[in-house]
Amino acid sequence: MLNRATIISKIKPAIMGAVAVMMLTASPLIPWVSAAHAPQLKEMIEKGDHAGLAEFYKKRAEEARHNAEDMKTMQSDYLKKYPKNTYAKHCEKMADNYRKQAKHYDELAEMHKKAK
């Protein structure tokens, strides 16, 4: 049975490659990911499902915080391999953006929670 560290070490290169491709191509996948939730969100908004919206945004905040942690790990990996390069700085900026995104999702979740 593989432990978590072994699994992460095996998939990390693939993740780093995918992030690099996304950064280089302005990621046409990002709008698709957001669009996948559009019907669900539209329905909850139309129904006034504040509990559902609060839960949705809470989950998105958790995902954003997880992504921020992944970027910090990637930053550390880059610093070990390329200490004098700027790759790590980009990871730091992306982690900051994910933390900001999480804050906004938390705010939306709280607003809908209060609107019940």
PDB file as gemmi writes it, atoms N, CA and C in Angstrom:
CRYST1    1.000    1.000    1.000  90.00  90.00  90.00 P 1                      
ATOM      1  N   MET A   1       0.846  -1.179   0.000  1.00  0.00           N  
ATOM      2  CA  MET A   1       0.000   0.000   0.000  1.00  0.00           C  
ATOM      3  C   MET A   1       0.893   1.244   0.000  1.00  0.00           C  
ATOM      4  N   LEU A   2       0.582   2.175  -0.868  1.00  0.00           N  
ATOM      5  CA  LEU A   2       1.366   3.399  -0.977  1.00  0.00           C  
ATOM      6  C   LEU A   2       0.930   4.405   0.083  1.00  0.00           C  
ATOM      7  N   ASN A   3       1.906   5.051   0.691  1.00  0.00           N  
ATOM      8  CA  ASN A   3       1.548   6.090   1.653  1.00  0.00           C  
ATOM      9  C   ASN A   3       1.370   7.411   0.911  1.00  0.00           C  
ATOM     10  N   ARG A   4       0.886   8.402   1.586  1.00  0.00           N  
ATOM     11  CA  ARG A   4       0.576   9.694   0.983  1.00  0.00           C  
ATOM     12  C   ARG A   4       1.817  10.343   0.362  1.00  0.00           C  
ATOM     13  N   ALA A   5       2.934  10.304   1.044  1.00  0.00           N  
ATOM     14  CA  ALA A   5       4.164  10.920   0.538  1.00  0.00           C  
ATOM     15  C   ALA A   5       4.597  10.271  -0.770  1.00  0.00           C  
ATOM     16  N   THR A   6       4.467   8.952  -0.868  1.00  0.00           N  
ATOM     17  CA  THR A   6       4.840   8.252  -2.099  1.00  0.00           C  
ATOM     18  C   THR A   6       3.922   8.643  -3.243  1.00  0.00           C  
ATOM     19  N   ILE A   7       2.639   8.713  -2.961  1.00  0.00           N  
ATOM     20  CA  ILE A   7       1.664   9.095  -3.985  1.00  0.00           C  
ATOM     21  C   ILE A   7       1.941  10.510  -4.469  1.00  0.00           C  
ATOM     22  N   ILE A   8       2.159  11.422  -3.530  1.00  0.00           N  
ATOM     23  CA  ILE A   8       2.426  12.818  -3.892  1.00  0.00           C  
ATOM     24  C   ILE A   8       3.698  12.918  -4.710  1.00  0.00           C  
ATOM     25  N   SER A   9       4.739  12.192  -4.321  1.00  0.00           N  
ATOM     26  CA  SER A   9       5.998  12.266  -5.063  1.00  0.00           C  
ATOM     27  C   SER A   9       5.840  11.742  -6.486  1.00  0.00           C  
ATOM     28  N   LYS A  10       4.894  10.832  -6.687  1.00  0.00           N  
ATOM     29  CA  LYS A  10       4.675  10.282  -8.020  1.00  0.00           C  
ATOM     30  C   LYS A  10       3.822  11.202  -8.885  1.00  0.00           C  
ATOM     31  N   ILE A  11       2.885  11.929  -8.289  1.00  0.00           N  
ATOM     32  CA  ILE A  11       2.008  12.776  -9.099  1.00  0.00           C  
ATOM     33  C   ILE A  11       2.477  14.228  -9.171  1.00  0.00           C  
ATOM     34  N   LYS A  12       3.395  14.627  -8.298  1.00  0.00           N  
ATOM     35  CA  LYS A  12       3.857  16.021  -8.284  1.00  0.00           C  
ATOM     36  C   LYS A  12       4.418  16.480  -9.628  1.00  0.00           C  
ATOM     37  N   PRO A  13       5.249  15.676 -10.298  1.00  0.00           N  
ATOM     38  CA  PRO A  13       5.749  16.132 -11.608  1.00  0.00           C  
ATOM     39  C   PRO A  13       4.617  16.389 -12.606  1.00  0.00           C  
ATOM     40  N   ALA A  14       3.598  15.555 -12.577  1.00  0.00           N  
ATOM     41  CA  ALA A  14       2.469  15.742 -13.486  1.00  0.00           C  
ATOM     42  C   ALA A  14       1.720  17.018 -13.146  1.00  0.00           C  
ATOM     43  N   ILE A  15       1.534  17.287 -11.865  1.00  0.00           N  
ATOM     44  CA  ILE A  15       0.848  18.507 -11.438  1.00  0.00           C  
ATOM     45  C   ILE A  15       1.651  19.725 -11.847  1.00  0.00           C  
ATOM     46  N   MET A  16       2.948  19.679 -11.608  1.00  0.00           N  
ATOM     47  CA  MET A  16       3.796  20.817 -11.971  1.00  0.00           C  
ATOM     48  C   MET A  16       3.763  21.046 -13.474  1.00  0.00           C  
ATOM     49  N   GLY A  17       3.754  19.980 -14.243  1.00  0.00           N  
ATOM     50  CA  GLY A  17       3.672  20.111 -15.695  1.00  0.00           C  
ATOM     51  C   GLY A  17       2.348  20.710 -16.125  1.00  0.00           C  
ATOM     52  N   ALA A  18       1.264  20.263 -15.507  1.00  0.00           N  
ATOM     53  CA  ALA A  18      -0.057  20.793 -15.851  1.00  0.00           C  
ATOM     54  C   ALA A  18      -0.160  22.271 -15.507  1.00  0.00           C  
ATOM     55  N   VAL A  19       0.373  22.657 -14.360  1.00  0.00           N  
ATOM     56  CA  VAL A  19       0.364  24.073 -13.973  1.00  0.00           C  
ATOM     57  C   VAL A  19       1.172  24.893 -14.965  1.00  0.00           C  
ATOM     58  N   ALA A  20       2.312  24.375 -15.369  1.00  0.00           N  
ATOM     59  CA  ALA A  20       3.139  25.098 -16.344  1.00  0.00           C  
ATOM     60  C   ALA A  20       2.401  25.272 -17.659  1.00  0.00           C  
ATOM     61  N   VAL A  21       1.732  24.230 -18.129  1.00  0.00           N  
ATOM     62  CA  VAL A  21       0.968  24.325 -19.377  1.00  0.00           C  
ATOM     63  C   VAL A  21      -0.163  25.333 -19.227  1.00  0.00           C  
ATOM     64  N   MET A  22      -0.853  25.305 -18.098  1.00  0.00           N  
ATOM     65  CA  MET A  22      -1.942  26.246 -17.868  1.00  0.00           C  
ATOM     66  C   MET A  22      -1.435  27.677 -17.872  1.00  0.00           C  
ATOM     67  N   MET A  23      -0.291  27.902 -17.236  1.00  0.00           N  
ATOM     68  CA  MET A  23       0.260  29.248 -17.185  1.00  0.00           C  
ATOM     69  C   MET A  23       0.690  29.714 -18.571  1.00  0.00           C  
ATOM     70  N   LEU A  24       1.238  28.817 -19.365  1.00  0.00           N  
ATOM     71  CA  LEU A  24       1.735  29.185 -20.679  1.00  0.00           C  
ATOM     72  C   LEU A  24       0.626  29.368 -21.711  1.00  0.00           C  
ATOM     73  N   THR A  25      -0.497  28.718 -21.510  1.00  0.00           N  
ATOM     74  CA  THR A  25      -1.578  28.772 -22.507  1.00  0.00           C  
ATOM     75  C   THR A  25      -2.730  29.649 -22.070  1.00  0.00           C  
ATOM     76  N   ALA A  26      -2.602  30.357 -20.983  1.00  0.00           N  
ATOM     77  CA  ALA A  26      -3.680  31.172 -20.413  1.00  0.00           C  
ATOM     78  C   ALA A  26      -4.884  30.303 -20.096  1.00  0.00           C  
ATOM     79  N   SER A  27      -4.649  29.064 -19.916  1.00  0.00           N  
ATOM     80  CA  SER A  27      -5.588  28.029 -19.530  1.00  0.00           C  
ATOM     81  C   SER A  27      -7.002  28.174 -20.057  1.00  0.00           C  
ATOM     82  N   PRO A  28      -7.277  27.613 -21.219  1.00  0.00           N  
ATOM     83  CA  PRO A  28      -8.652  27.595 -21.707  1.00  0.00           C  
ATOM     84  C   PRO A  28      -9.542  26.697 -20.857  1.00  0.00           C  
ATOM     85  N   LEU A  29      -8.955  25.888 -19.950  1.00  0.00           N  
ATOM     86  CA  LEU A  29      -9.754  25.010 -19.099  1.00  0.00           C  
ATOM     87  C   LEU A  29     -10.412  25.755 -17.943  1.00  0.00           C  
ATOM     88  N   ILE A  30      -9.834  26.870 -17.510  1.00  0.00           N  
ATOM     89  CA  ILE A  30     -10.377  27.571 -16.347  1.00  0.00           C  
ATOM     90  C   ILE A  30     -11.820  28.018 -16.568  1.00  0.00           C  
ATOM     91  N   PRO A  31     -12.169  28.663 -17.699  1.00  0.00           N  
ATOM     92  CA  PRO A  31     -13.580  29.031 -17.898  1.00  0.00           C  
ATOM     93  C   PRO A  31     -14.490  27.817 -17.926  1.00  0.00           C  
ATOM     94  N   TRP A  32     -13.997  26.684 -18.479  1.00  0.00           N  
ATOM     95  CA  TRP A  32     -14.818  25.493 -18.544  1.00  0.00           C  
ATOM     96  C   TRP A  32     -15.134  24.983 -17.145  1.00  0.00           C  
ATOM     97  N   VAL A  33     -14.151  25.011 -16.262  1.00  0.00           N  
ATOM     98  CA  VAL A  33     -14.364  24.546 -14.891  1.00  0.00           C  
ATOM     99  C   VAL A  33     -15.437  25.404 -14.222  1.00  0.00           C  
ATOM    100  N   SER A  34     -15.333  26.707 -14.374  1.00  0.00           N  
ATOM    101  CA  SER A  34     -16.323  27.601 -13.782  1.00  0.00           C  
ATOM    102  C   SER A  34     -17.690  27.397 -14.418  1.00  0.00           C  
ATOM    103  N   ALA A  35     -17.714  27.216 -15.740  1.00  0.00           N  
ATOM    104  CA  ALA A  35     -18.980  27.053 -16.450  1.00  0.00           C  
ATOM    105  C   ALA A  35     -19.688  25.765 -16.047  1.00  0.00           C  
ATOM    106  N   ALA A  36     -18.935  24.778 -15.599  1.00  0.00           N  
ATOM    107  CA  ALA A  36     -19.540  23.506 -15.201  1.00  0.00           C  
ATOM    108  C   ALA A  36     -20.494  23.685 -14.027  1.00  0.00           C  
ATOM    109  N   HIS A  37     -20.249  24.681 -13.194  1.00  0.00           N  
ATOM    110  CA  HIS A  37     -21.108  24.922 -12.036  1.00  0.00           C  
ATOM    111  C   HIS A  37     -22.216  25.931 -12.328  1.00  0.00           C  
ATOM    112  N   ALA A  38     -22.166  26.576 -13.488  1.00  0.00           N  
ATOM    113  CA  ALA A  38     -23.110  27.649 -13.784  1.00  0.00           C  
ATOM    114  C   ALA A  38     -24.574  27.223 -13.667  1.00  0.00           C  
ATOM    115  N   PRO A  39     -24.995  26.089 -14.251  1.00  0.00           N  
ATOM    116  CA  PRO A  39     -26.408  25.710 -14.114  1.00  0.00           C  
ATOM    117  C   PRO A  39     -26.814  25.461 -12.661  1.00  0.00           C  
ATOM    118  N   GLN A  40     -25.928  24.823 -11.910  1.00  0.00           N  
ATOM    119  CA  GLN A  40     -26.202  24.534 -10.500  1.00  0.00           C  
ATOM    120  C   GLN A  40     -26.357  25.837  -9.719  1.00  0.00           C  
ATOM    121  N   LEU A  41     -25.443  26.769  -9.934  1.00  0.00           N  
ATOM    122  CA  LEU A  41     -25.510  28.056  -9.237  1.00  0.00           C  
ATOM    123  C   LEU A  41     -26.742  28.840  -9.636  1.00  0.00           C  
ATOM    124  N   LYS A  42     -27.025  28.877 -10.927  1.00  0.00           N  
ATOM    125  CA  LYS A  42     -28.190  29.616 -11.417  1.00  0.00           C  
ATOM    126  C   LYS A  42     -29.464  29.083 -10.777  1.00  0.00           C  
ATOM    127  N   GLU A  43     -29.570  27.785 -10.694  1.00  0.00           N  
ATOM    128  CA  GLU A  43     -30.755  27.173 -10.092  1.00  0.00           C  
ATOM    129  C   GLU A  43     -30.873  27.534  -8.608  1.00  0.00           C  
ATOM    130  N   MET A  44     -29.755  27.460  -7.878  1.00  0.00           N  
ATOM    131  CA  MET A  44     -29.795  27.798  -6.447  1.00  0.00           C  
ATOM    132  C   MET A  44     -30.145  29.269  -6.248  1.00  0.00           C  
ATOM    133  N   ILE A  45     -29.601  30.129  -7.102  1.00  0.00           N  
ATOM    134  CA  ILE A  45     -29.894  31.559  -6.989  1.00  0.00           C  
ATOM    135  C   ILE A  45     -31.371  31.809  -7.264  1.00  0.00           C  
ATOM    136  N   GLU A  46     -31.893  31.199  -8.344  1.00  0.00           N  
ATOM    137  CA  GLU A  46     -33.305  31.390  -8.688  1.00  0.00           C  
ATOM    138  C   GLU A  46     -34.238  30.878  -7.606  1.00  0.00           C  
ATOM    139  N   LYS A  47     -33.861  29.786  -6.953  1.00  0.00           N  
ATOM    140  CA  LYS A  47     -34.690  29.215  -5.882  1.00  0.00           C  
ATOM    141  C   LYS A  47     -34.496  29.933  -4.555  1.00  0.00           C  
ATOM    142  N   GLY A  48     -33.470  30.779  -4.467  1.00  0.00           N  
ATOM    143  CA  GLY A  48     -33.171  31.416  -3.185  1.00  0.00           C  
ATOM    144  C   GLY A  48     -32.619  30.422  -2.178  1.00  0.00           C  
ATOM    145  N   ASP A  49     -31.890  29.423  -2.668  1.00  0.00           N  
ATOM    146  CA  ASP A  49     -31.331  28.373  -1.824  1.00  0.00           C  
ATOM    147  C   ASP A  49     -30.051  28.876  -1.154  1.00  0.00           C  
ATOM    148  N   HIS A  50     -30.230  29.689  -0.118  1.00  0.00           N  
ATOM    149  CA  HIS A  50     -29.079  30.283   0.559  1.00  0.00           C  
ATOM    150  C   HIS A  50     -28.216  29.228   1.261  1.00  0.00           C  
ATOM    151  N   ALA A  51     -28.856  28.199   1.808  1.00  0.00           N  
ATOM    152  CA  ALA A  51     -28.088  27.134   2.470  1.00  0.00           C  
ATOM    153  C   ALA A  51     -27.210  26.415   1.450  1.00  0.00           C  
ATOM    154  N   GLY A  52     -27.768  26.114   0.291  1.00  0.00           N  
ATOM    155  CA  GLY A  52     -26.997  25.455  -0.759  1.00  0.00           C  
ATOM    156  C   GLY A  52     -25.872  26.333  -1.268  1.00  0.00           C  
ATOM    157  N   LEU A  53     -26.160  27.619  -1.455  1.00  0.00           N  
ATOM    158  CA  LEU A  53     -25.138  28.550  -1.918  1.00  0.00           C  
ATOM    159  C   LEU A  53     -24.031  28.703  -0.876  1.00  0.00           C  
ATOM    160  N   ALA A  54     -24.407  28.784   0.389  1.00  0.00           N  
ATOM    161  CA  ALA A  54     -23.406  28.907   1.450  1.00  0.00           C  
ATOM    162  C   ALA A  54     -22.486  27.689   1.443  1.00  0.00           C  
ATOM    163  N   GLU A  55     -23.056  26.514   1.291  1.00  0.00           N  
ATOM    164  CA  GLU A  55     -22.260  25.288   1.270  1.00  0.00           C  
ATOM    165  C   GLU A  55     -21.370  25.244   0.028  1.00  0.00           C  
ATOM    166  N   PHE A  56     -21.914  25.644  -1.109  1.00  0.00           N  
ATOM    167  CA  PHE A  56     -21.137  25.661  -2.350  1.00  0.00           C  
ATOM    168  C   PHE A  56     -19.915  26.563  -2.202  1.00  0.00           C  
ATOM    169  N   TYR A  57     -20.129  27.782  -1.701  1.00  0.00           N  
ATOM    170  CA  TYR A  57     -19.022  28.721  -1.566  1.00  0.00           C  
ATOM    171  C   TYR A  57     -18.033  28.296  -0.483  1.00  0.00           C  
ATOM    172  N   LYS A  58     -18.535  27.642   0.557  1.00  0.00           N  
ATOM    173  CA  LYS A  58     -17.642  27.124   1.599  1.00  0.00           C  
ATOM    174  C   LYS A  58     -16.699  26.083   0.997  1.00  0.00           C  
ATOM    175  N   LYS A  59     -17.232  25.216   0.146  1.00  0.00           N  
ATOM    176  CA  LYS A  59     -16.403  24.195  -0.502  1.00  0.00           C  
ATOM    177  C   LYS A  59     -15.393  24.837  -1.451  1.00  0.00           C  
ATOM    178  N   ARG A  60     -15.826  25.858  -2.174  1.00  0.00           N  
ATOM    179  CA  ARG A  60     -14.906  26.536  -3.089  1.00  0.00           C  
ATOM    180  C   ARG A  60     -13.780  27.210  -2.304  1.00  0.00           C  
ATOM    181  N   ALA A  61     -14.085  27.760  -1.133  1.00  0.00           N  
ATOM    182  CA  ALA A  61     -13.052  28.382  -0.290  1.00  0.00           C  
ATOM    183  C   ALA A  61     -12.046  27.334   0.161  1.00  0.00           C  
ATOM    184  N   GLU A  62     -12.546  26.161   0.559  1.00  0.00           N  
ATOM    185  CA  GLU A  62     -11.657  25.074   0.979  1.00  0.00           C  
ATOM    186  C   GLU A  62     -10.750  24.640  -0.175  1.00  0.00           C  
ATOM    187  N   GLU A  63     -11.311  24.541  -1.374  1.00  0.00           N  
ATOM    188  CA  GLU A  63     -10.516  24.174  -2.547  1.00  0.00           C  
ATOM    189  C   GLU A  63      -9.429  25.218  -2.811  1.00  0.00           C  
ATOM    190  N   ALA A  64      -9.786  26.484  -2.695  1.00  0.00           N  
ATOM    191  CA  ALA A  64      -8.819  27.552  -2.946  1.00  0.00           C  
ATOM    192  C   ALA A  64      -7.693  27.504  -1.915  1.00  0.00           C  
ATOM    193  N   ARG A  65      -8.026  27.250  -0.639  1.00  0.00           N  
ATOM    194  CA  ARG A  65      -6.981  27.141   0.388  1.00  0.00           C  
ATOM    195  C   ARG A  65      -6.073  25.940   0.110  1.00  0.00           C  
ATOM    196  N   HIS A  66      -6.672  24.845  -0.334  1.00  0.00           N  
ATOM    197  CA  HIS A  66      -5.882  23.659  -0.684  1.00  0.00           C  
ATOM    198  C   HIS A  66      -4.942  23.989  -1.852  1.00  0.00           C  
ATOM    199  N   ASN A  67      -5.452  24.689  -2.854  1.00  0.00           N  
ATOM    200  CA  ASN A  67      -4.616  25.084  -3.991  1.00  0.00           C  
ATOM    201  C   ASN A  67      -3.482  26.005  -3.550  1.00  0.00           C  
ATOM    202  N   ALA A  68      -3.757  26.886  -2.605  1.00  0.00           N  
ATOM    203  CA  ALA A  68      -2.713  27.780  -2.086  1.00  0.00           C  
ATOM    204  C   ALA A  68      -1.613  26.968  -1.422  1.00  0.00           C  
ATOM    205  N   GLU A  69      -1.981  25.957  -0.652  1.00  0.00           N  
ATOM    206  CA  GLU A  69      -0.987  25.099  -0.003  1.00  0.00           C  
ATOM    207  C   GLU A  69      -0.166  24.330  -1.039  1.00  0.00           C  
ATOM    208  N   ASP A  70      -0.839  23.865  -2.082  1.00  0.00           N  
ATOM    209  CA  ASP A  70      -0.117  23.171  -3.151  1.00  0.00           C  
ATOM    210  C   ASP A  70       0.906  24.098  -3.805  1.00  0.00           C  
ATOM    211  N   MET A  71       0.544  25.348  -4.010  1.00  0.00           N  
ATOM    212  CA  MET A  71       1.454  26.301  -4.638  1.00  0.00           C  
ATOM    213  C   MET A  71       2.635  26.598  -3.712  1.00  0.00           C  
ATOM    214  N   LYS A  72       2.392  26.657  -2.411  1.00  0.00           N  
ATOM    215  CA  LYS A  72       3.496  26.871  -1.464  1.00  0.00           C  
ATOM    216  C   LYS A  72       4.462  25.681  -1.503  1.00  0.00           C  
ATOM    217  N   THR A  73       3.933  24.479  -1.613  1.00  0.00           N  
ATOM    218  CA  THR A  73       4.780  23.294  -1.734  1.00  0.00           C  
ATOM    219  C   THR A  73       5.588  23.359  -3.022  1.00  0.00           C  
ATOM    220  N   MET A  74       4.933  23.743  -4.109  1.00  0.00           N  
ATOM    221  CA  MET A  74       5.615  23.851  -5.383  1.00  0.00           C  
ATOM    222  C   MET A  74       6.695  24.935  -5.315  1.00  0.00           C  
ATOM    223  N   GLN A  75       6.388  26.025  -4.624  1.00  0.00           N  
ATOM    224  CA  GLN A  75       7.366  27.093  -4.452  1.00  0.00           C  
ATOM    225  C   GLN A  75       8.619  26.541  -3.767  1.00  0.00           C  
ATOM    226  N   SER A  76       8.416  25.774  -2.721  1.00  0.00           N  
ATOM    227  CA  SER A  76       9.536  25.177  -1.996  1.00  0.00           C  
ATOM    228  C   SER A  76      10.351  24.260  -2.901  1.00  0.00           C  
ATOM    229  N   ASP A  77       9.655  23.465  -3.702  1.00  0.00           N  
ATOM    230  CA  ASP A  77      10.340  22.559  -4.624  1.00  0.00           C  
ATOM    231  C   ASP A  77      11.177  23.335  -5.637  1.00  0.00           C  
ATOM    232  N   TYR A  78      10.608  24.408  -6.169  1.00  0.00           N  
ATOM    233  CA  TYR A  78      11.345  25.228  -7.133  1.00  0.00           C  
ATOM    234  C   TYR A  78      12.582  25.856  -6.485  1.00  0.00           C  
ATOM    235  N   LEU A  79      12.421  26.341  -5.256  1.00  0.00           N  
ATOM    236  CA  LEU A  79      13.556  26.978  -4.576  1.00  0.00           C  
ATOM    237  C   LEU A  79      14.714  26.003  -4.369  1.00  0.00           C  
ATOM    238  N   LYS A  80      14.385  24.746  -4.112  1.00  0.00           N  
ATOM    239  CA  LYS A  80      15.428  23.734  -3.926  1.00  0.00           C  
ATOM    240  C   LYS A  80      16.181  23.478  -5.231  1.00  0.00           C  
ATOM    241  N   LYS A  81      15.454  23.433  -6.329  1.00  0.00           N  
ATOM    242  CA  LYS A  81      16.049  23.097  -7.624  1.00  0.00           C  
ATOM    243  C   LYS A  81      16.635  24.324  -8.328  1.00  0.00           C  
ATOM    244  N   TYR A  82      15.940  25.477  -8.226  1.00  0.00           N  
ATOM    245  CA  TYR A  82      16.349  26.693  -8.934  1.00  0.00           C  
ATOM    246  C   TYR A  82      16.370  27.875  -7.968  1.00  0.00           C  
ATOM    247  N   PRO A  83      17.329  27.920  -7.039  1.00  0.00           N  
ATOM    248  CA  PRO A  83      17.315  28.957  -5.997  1.00  0.00           C  
ATOM    249  C   PRO A  83      17.470  30.384  -6.517  1.00  0.00           C  
ATOM    250  N   LYS A  84      18.047  30.550  -7.691  1.00  0.00           N  
ATOM    251  CA  LYS A  84      18.265  31.906  -8.192  1.00  0.00           C  
ATOM    252  C   LYS A  84      17.294  32.273  -9.312  1.00  0.00           C  
ATOM    253  N   ASN A  85      16.250  31.489  -9.506  1.00  0.00           N  
ATOM    254  CA  ASN A  85      15.313  31.753 -10.587  1.00  0.00           C  
ATOM    255  C   ASN A  85      14.017  32.350 -10.042  1.00  0.00           C  
ATOM    256  N   THR A  86      13.121  32.733 -10.927  1.00  0.00           N  
ATOM    257  CA  THR A  86      11.882  33.400 -10.507  1.00  0.00           C  
ATOM    258  C   THR A  86      10.672  32.473 -10.492  1.00  0.00           C  
ATOM    259  N   TYR A  87      10.870  31.192 -10.770  1.00  0.00           N  
ATOM    260  CA  TYR A  87       9.734  30.274 -10.759  1.00  0.00           C  
ATOM    261  C   TYR A  87       9.011  30.309  -9.415  1.00  0.00           C  
ATOM    262  N   ALA A  88       9.769  30.268  -8.356  1.00  0.00           N  
ATOM    263  CA  ALA A  88       9.182  30.240  -7.014  1.00  0.00           C  
ATOM    264  C   ALA A  88       8.359  31.496  -6.741  1.00  0.00           C  
ATOM    265  N   LYS A  89       8.793  32.630  -7.261  1.00  0.00           N  
ATOM    266  CA  LYS A  89       8.065  33.880  -7.056  1.00  0.00           C  
ATOM    267  C   LYS A  89       6.672  33.792  -7.680  1.00  0.00           C  
ATOM    268  N   HIS A  90       6.571  33.163  -8.839  1.00  0.00           N  
ATOM    269  CA  HIS A  90       5.263  32.998  -9.475  1.00  0.00           C  
ATOM    270  C   HIS A  90       4.363  32.100  -8.629  1.00  0.00           C  
ATOM    271  N   CYS A  91       4.937  31.058  -8.068  1.00  0.00           N  
ATOM    272  CA  CYS A  91       4.160  30.171  -7.190  1.00  0.00           C  
ATOM    273  C   CYS A  91       3.654  30.942  -5.972  1.00  0.00           C  
ATOM    274  N   GLU A  92       4.490  31.799  -5.431  1.00  0.00           N  
ATOM    275  CA  GLU A  92       4.096  32.611  -4.282  1.00  0.00           C  
ATOM    276  C   GLU A  92       2.932  33.527  -4.654  1.00  0.00           C  
ATOM    277  N   LYS A  93       3.003  34.143  -5.817  1.00  0.00           N  
ATOM    278  CA  LYS A  93       1.911  35.021  -6.269  1.00  0.00           C  
ATOM    279  C   LYS A  93       0.622  34.233  -6.459  1.00  0.00           C  
ATOM    280  N   MET A  94       0.754  33.053  -7.038  1.00  0.00           N  
ATOM    281  CA  MET A  94      -0.434  32.225  -7.243  1.00  0.00           C  
ATOM    282  C   MET A  94      -1.031  31.787  -5.910  1.00  0.00           C  
ATOM    283  N   ALA A  95      -0.196  31.442  -4.945  1.00  0.00           N  
ATOM    284  CA  ALA A  95      -0.686  31.064  -3.617  1.00  0.00           C  
ATOM    285  C   ALA A  95      -1.423  32.238  -2.983  1.00  0.00           C  
ATOM    286  N   ASP A  96      -0.874  33.441  -3.121  1.00  0.00           N  
ATOM    287  CA  ASP A  96      -1.546  34.637  -2.591  1.00  0.00           C  
ATOM    288  C   ASP A  96      -2.904  34.831  -3.255  1.00  0.00           C  
ATOM    289  N   ASN A  97      -2.969  34.632  -4.557  1.00  0.00           N  
ATOM    290  CA  ASN A  97      -4.234  34.785  -5.270  1.00  0.00           C  
ATOM    291  C   ASN A  97      -5.257  33.758  -4.805  1.00  0.00           C  
ATOM    292  N   TYR A  98      -4.817  32.524  -4.590  1.00  0.00           N  
ATOM    293  CA  TYR A  98      -5.737  31.496  -4.086  1.00  0.00           C  
ATOM    294  C   TYR A  98      -6.241  31.854  -2.687  1.00  0.00           C  
ATOM    295  N   ARG A  99      -5.368  32.414  -1.846  1.00  0.00           N  
ATOM    296  CA  ARG A  99      -5.815  32.821  -0.500  1.00  0.00           C  
ATOM    297  C   ARG A  99      -6.836  33.959  -0.587  1.00  0.00           C  
ATOM    298  N   LYS A 100      -6.621  34.894  -1.493  1.00  0.00           N  
ATOM    299  CA  LYS A 100      -7.592  35.981  -1.693  1.00  0.00           C  
ATOM    300  C   LYS A 100      -8.920  35.422  -2.197  1.00  0.00           C  
ATOM    301  N   GLN A 101      -8.827  34.489  -3.125  1.00  0.00           N  
ATOM    302  CA  GLN A 101     -10.029  33.854  -3.650  1.00  0.00           C  
ATOM    303  C   GLN A 101     -10.792  33.154  -2.520  1.00  0.00           C  
ATOM    304  N   ALA A 102     -10.086  32.442  -1.664  1.00  0.00           N  
ATOM    305  CA  ALA A 102     -10.721  31.759  -0.541  1.00  0.00           C  
ATOM    306  C   ALA A 102     -11.431  32.756   0.363  1.00  0.00           C  
ATOM    307  N   LYS A 103     -10.807  33.890   0.600  1.00  0.00           N  
ATOM    308  CA  LYS A 103     -11.416  34.926   1.448  1.00  0.00           C  
ATOM    309  C   LYS A 103     -12.733  35.389   0.848  1.00  0.00           C  
ATOM    310  N   HIS A 104     -12.761  35.616  -0.452  1.00  0.00           N  
ATOM    311  CA  HIS A 104     -13.984  36.067  -1.109  1.00  0.00           C  
ATOM    312  C   HIS A 104     -15.068  34.991  -1.064  1.00  0.00           C  
ATOM    313  N   TYR A 105     -14.684  33.737  -1.286  1.00  0.00           N  
ATOM    314  CA  TYR A 105     -15.654  32.648  -1.181  1.00  0.00           C  
ATOM    315  C   TYR A 105     -16.194  32.541   0.243  1.00  0.00           C  
ATOM    316  N   ASP A 106     -15.328  32.704   1.241  1.00  0.00           N  
ATOM    317  CA  ASP A 106     -15.779  32.688   2.636  1.00  0.00           C  
ATOM    318  C   ASP A 106     -16.794  33.799   2.893  1.00  0.00           C  
ATOM    319  N   GLU A 107     -16.524  34.977   2.333  1.00  0.00           N  
ATOM    320  CA  GLU A 107     -17.439  36.106   2.513  1.00  0.00           C  
ATOM    321  C   GLU A 107     -18.802  35.814   1.878  1.00  0.00           C  
ATOM    322  N   LEU A 108     -18.787  35.255   0.662  1.00  0.00           N  
ATOM    323  CA  LEU A 108     -20.052  34.894   0.018  1.00  0.00           C  
ATOM    324  C   LEU A 108     -20.794  33.836   0.826  1.00  0.00           C  
ATOM    325  N   ALA A 109     -20.069  32.828   1.303  1.00  0.00           N  
ATOM    326  CA  ALA A 109     -20.693  31.774   2.102  1.00  0.00           C  
ATOM    327  C   ALA A 109     -21.336  32.371   3.355  1.00  0.00           C  
ATOM    328  N   GLU A 110     -20.643  33.278   4.010  1.00  0.00           N  
ATOM    329  CA  GLU A 110     -21.176  33.895   5.233  1.00  0.00           C  
ATOM    330  C   GLU A 110     -22.404  34.741   4.933  1.00  0.00           C  
ATOM    331  N   MET A 111     -22.378  35.460   3.841  1.00  0.00           N  
ATOM    332  CA  MET A 111     -23.529  36.279   3.471  1.00  0.00           C  
ATOM    333  C   MET A 111     -24.761  35.409   3.236  1.00  0.00           C  
ATOM    334  N   HIS A 112     -24.584  34.294   2.524  1.00  0.00           N  
ATOM    335  CA  HIS A 112     -25.716  33.402   2.269  1.00  0.00           C  
ATOM    336  C   HIS A 112     -26.150  32.688   3.537  1.00  0.00           C  
ATOM    337  N   LYS A 113     -25.212  32.372   4.400  1.00  0.00           N  
ATOM    338  CA  LYS A 113     -25.554  31.738   5.677  1.00  0.00           C  
ATOM    339  C   LYS A 113     -26.458  32.644   6.502  1.00  0.00           C  
ATOM    340  N   LYS A 114     -26.144  33.923   6.506  1.00  0.00           N  
ATOM    341  CA  LYS A 114     -26.937  34.898   7.268  1.00  0.00           C  
ATOM    342  C   LYS A 114     -28.289  35.166   6.621  1.00  0.00           C  
ATOM    343  N   ALA A 115     -28.401  34.906   5.317  1.00  0.00           N  
ATOM    344  CA  ALA A 115     -29.632  35.211   4.595  1.00  0.00           C  
ATOM    345  C   ALA A 115     -30.698  34.126   4.753  1.00  0.00           C  
ATOM    346  N   LYS A 116     -30.395  33.040   5.435  1.00  0.00           N  
ATOM    347  CA  LYS A 116     -31.364  31.938   5.610  1.00  0.00           C  
ATOM    348  C   LYS A 116     -32.648  32.420   6.204  1.00  0.00           C  
TER     349      LYS A 116                                                      
END                                                                             
